[in-house]
């Protein structure tokens, strides 16, 4: 299963010819390549998949997606470790 996660672009720089960003995922910061979304600006929200920004989205959509991911995580914790082994 693949997962793409929304994050907020905090900083943009160039690194060896690639447009790179520091992205905030709710207090966890990672670097991502912005070459697939060259229109991205600091403050934009983007969807990150395996270190690449693959699309931009609104802040409302980003917050809704993050809330759904949080609910999924909480649901899995409630089910316990044996839930996926049935």
HUURHU-V949535 format. One line per field, one symbol per residue. psi: psi as a letter, one per 30 degrees, with the letter a starting at -180 (. if undefined). burial: 1 if it has 16 or more other C-alpha atoms within 10 Angstrom, else 0. A space follows every 50 residues. Layout:
psi=???
burial=???
This chain:
psi=kkkkkklkkekklkjhfkjlkkkjihfkklklkgffiffklkflklkkkh gkkflllleeeeeeeeeeeeeeeeeeeeflffegg.
burial=00000111110100000011111110000011111000011001111110 011111001001000100000000000000000000
